[in-house]
Amino acid sequence: MILLSFDTEEFDVPREHGVDFPLEEGMKVSVAGTNRILDILKANGVRATFFCTGNFAEQAPEVIERIRKEGHEVGCHGVDHWRPQPDDVFRSKEIVERIAGVKVTGYRQPRMFPVSDADIEQAGFLYNSSLNPAFIPGRYMHLTTPRTWFMRGPVMEIPASVSPHLRIPLFWLALHNFPEWFYHRLVRQVLRHDGYFVTYFHPWEFYGLKAHPEFKMPFIIKNHCGHELEQRLDRFIKAMKADGQEFVTFTEFVKRQKHQVLSLLSAAEGGDSIRHGHP
């Protein structure tokens, strides 16, 4: 199974490089990118999960409606991507649920920053996907955390996938900069090892960033962005479908894993009863 996701936020990366960039301009970039993503998914007949900020949901309700109507899952991604607040877990759930008109069961913290486990549980989320256990200096350096899903109380933690041995990251920057054959090879390695693959992108990556030097974007982000990344994502989806991989939403994955665990426990209890002479 492949869990394809998109952090659907207002474009604020220029602000990380000292560029004054208003919310309205950031929304134009992200709305355009999200619609391009949706076109690719629709053309390939696959579903994904869109983790949306409260800002994005409030500024682009028509895009949220399209996401929902085309069969994708809507998750939460904080409120203001640039200024995370302690109560965002609760506020984002209220905003996104109100605008999307559906119950939201998953959360991802902006920039994969730490988030309160107690708040995630209290807000009623089924899963949290705010961990990238990769070998990258900085906020993604989590070498001692599990690579694959695990339970933290009643909440399932679903980390982004990394390669099994060296923890090579396979998120958005990897598809931008790795040769496609190498990226596909690593993804297949994860699928053989873990049985599923989790990755994520952002709508603004599918915008023509190279045409805007005023954004002051680093090369590794601009590399193969815009239409080139649309083509790379399209080829990746087609390659995985040709392998027989199924694209599922995060909530569907959670339900399947819990059902499988319960089935295994039931089978184990049944076997134990038979061994003790109780059919």
N, C-alpha and C positions, 0 to 999 in steps of 0.2 A: 504493500500500500504506500501511496505517496500523499503526504499532507502538505499541500502547497498553500502558502499564506502570503498576505500582503499587509504591511503596516500602513494603513490608509490614513495619513496624517497631512496636515498643512506643511508645505515645503518650507523648511526653516534652515536648511544647511548653510546658506550664505551667511547667516547670522553667526555661525560657529567660526567664520573667517572674517569677522568684523564688518560685514556688509549690513547696512540698515535695510531690512526687508519686511514690508508690511504684510499682515495676514491676508489681505485681499489678493496681493500678487502671488503669495504662496499657494492660495487656494486655486488660482487659475492653472498653475502648473500641475497641481495634484489632481484636479478634476480631469484635466486632459489626459494625464497618465492613467488614471483609474479606468476611464472609458476605453482606452487602448488595451488595457489588460483584459477587461471584460469582453472585448471583441475577440481577442485571442482565445480565451476560455470557451466562448460560445462557439467559435469556429471548430474547436477541437472536441466539444461536448464533454468537458470536464468541470468538476466543481472544486471550489477553493474556499478558504476562510479569510475574511477581511477584518482585521483588527482596526477599528476606527476610533479616532479621537473624538471627544465631544465637540471640539471646534469644527472638525470636518463634517460631522453629522448635522450640526446646526447650520452650517454654511452651504451644504450641498445635499439637502434631503432627497432631491430627485435622483442623485447617484446612489444613495442608500436604498431607495426604492428599487432601482434597477438591480443592484446587488442581490437584494432579497428575492425579487421576482424571477431572476435567472437561476435560482436554486442554490445560491452560495450561502455560507454561514456568515453572520455578523458577530464579531467579538468586540471587546473594549480595549482601548489603547490609551487610557488616561483622558485628560480633558484638553489642556493646552500643552502641546508637545514641547514647547520651549521652556515652559515654567511648570514643571511637575509640582503638585501640592500633596500633602499627606492624606487628604480626604478624596483624592482623585478616584480611587477604587470604587467608592460609593457614588460619587457624582457622575462619573463616566457611565456607570451602569444605568443610572436614572435617565440621563440624556439620550444615550443610544437606544435603550429600550423604548423610550417615549417616541422617538423619531422613526425607528425601524418598525415599531409595532409588534415586536416579537420578544420572547424571553432570551436574554443573553447569558450564555453559560461559560464563556471563556475570557481570559484576560491576558494581556501582554503589556508589560511596563515599557514606556518610552525609553529608547536607547538601551533596552535590556538592563536597566538599572535595578538594584534590589527593590523588593516590594514587601510589605508586611504580610506574612503568611496568615496571621490572625485576621487581618482585614479581608484578605481573599476569601477565607472561610466564612467570615461573618457576612460578607456581601452575598454569599450563596453561589459562588462560582464553582463549577464542577472541575475545572482545570486551570492551570496557570502555565503559560509558555513564555517565561521571562528569563530563560537561562540559555546561554550559548557557551557550552563547555569546551571551548576551543583553545588551541595553543597559540594565543595572540597576546602579546604584552598589552596591559591596559584592562579595561572593564570586562573584556571577554575571557580573561585568563582564569579559568576555573578547572584546574587540572585534577582536583580531588573530588569533584562532584560526579554523580553518575552520568554516563553518556546517554542512557536510554531512560524511558519513562519510569517514574517511581511515585509512590504515594507519600504524601505528607499529610497525615490525618485523612480526612475524607476527600482531599483535593489531589487530583493527579497532576504531577509536574511533567511537562512534555518539553524537554530541551530541544534546541535546534540540533540537527544531525551534524556530526563530525566524523572523520574517518576513524575506523576502529582502533588503529594502533598509534599513529602520530597525532591524532586529534586535529587533522587538517580541517579548517573551516570550509563548509560547503554552502554558505549562505550567499547573499546577493553579490558581494564583491568577488566571490570565486567565479561566478558565471561571467562577470565582467572581464576578468583578467586571465583565467586559466584557458588553455586551448580547450575547445569544446570536447574533443575526444577524451582528454584527461579528466575533465569534469564528469562526463558521463561514466567513465570507468570507475571513478571514486564513488559515485552515487550507486552504481551497481554493486560495488564492494559492500557498501553500507546495507543495501537491500538483502544481500546474501547473508550478512552477519547478523543484522538486527531484525529483518523481516519487514521493515518499514523505513521511510525516509521523510524527514521534516526540513523544510527550507522556507525562507521568506525574502521578500523583495519590498520595494517602496514604489508608489506610483510615479514619483518624480524621476526615477531612473529611466523611465520610458519617454522622457521629454528630451528635446534636442539641447542638452546642456552645453555642448561644444560651441553652439552659436551664441553663447552668453558668457564672454570672458569676465563681465562685470560681477558674475556670481562668485568668482575666485574659487572654483571647485578644483580639488586635486585631480591629477591625471587618473589615478586608480578608480575614481568615481566616474569621470567622464568617459573613460575607455569603454568602447562598445556600448554607449548609452543610446537612448532614443530608439530610432528604427532598427539599429543593429541589435539592440537588446530584445526588441520585439521578435526579431527573427531567431535569436538564440533561444528565447523562451519557447517559441513555437516549435523549433526543432527538438528541444529537450522533451516537451510534452509528447510529440509524435514518436520519439525514440522510446520513451517509457511505455507508451501505449502499445508500440510494436512488440515490446518485451512481455506484454500481458499484464502490466502493472495497473492497479486500480487507484484512481484519485478519489480520496474521501475527505470529508470535513473533519475538523478536530473533534467535535462532539460525537460524530459517528465513530471515530476511532476510540474515544473513551468508552462508549457503550459496548463496543466489540471486545475491548480488552477486559472490561469488568465481567462481561458475560463469559468470556473464555476462562477467566480465573474462577468464577463460580462453578462452571462446568467441571473444571479440574478438581476443585475441592469436593464437589458432589461425587465425582467418580472415585476419588481417594477414600471418601467416607464409606461409599458402597463397597469398595474392595476390602476395607478394614472390617466391615460387618461380616462379609463372606468368610474372611480368614478366621473370624471368631465364631463361625457357625450360625450367623444370623442372616438369612437370605433377604 
